[in-house]
């Protein structure tokens, strides 16, 4: 893996996976750094009725400048540790946009 690609990003054949740790019910939605080999994101939304997942996807959509169809939570829909699959972008571009 390239040294400019963080360990929480994995480039697959047709997609990129991001390991994320979310903290729901925060004062605002923001990236706060890395924790336990995952990208830590605080979410303003509570973890109720999928609100936090919807906010995470909306935040990533805006930050990565992608379409909603290009972002999917593949694991951890009911937990704080999530894996998000991104299509139509490469790992270095995603890393740049998330860490800016």
C-alpha positions, 0 to 999 in steps of 0.5 A: 500500500502506498504511504500516502494511503492511510491504513483505514483505506483499502483499494479493491478491484472495483471499489475502495473500502473505508474503515470508520468509527462513528460517534453519534450524538456529537455537537457537529458532524466532523472528521476528528482523526484516526482511532484504532486503525479507523477514520473517526467521524463524529455525527450530529445525528442520534443512532436511532432509526438509521439517522446516523447512517443517513447522516454519515452517507450524506457527509461522505457524499458532500465531502467526497463530491460523489453521488449517493449511489457510489456510497454504501455501508457494507458492514456495521449498519447497527454499530459504531464500527462501519465499513463503507464501500465507495465506487467511482473513486480511487484511494488517493483521491478519497484520502485527499478529500477526507484529510483536507 
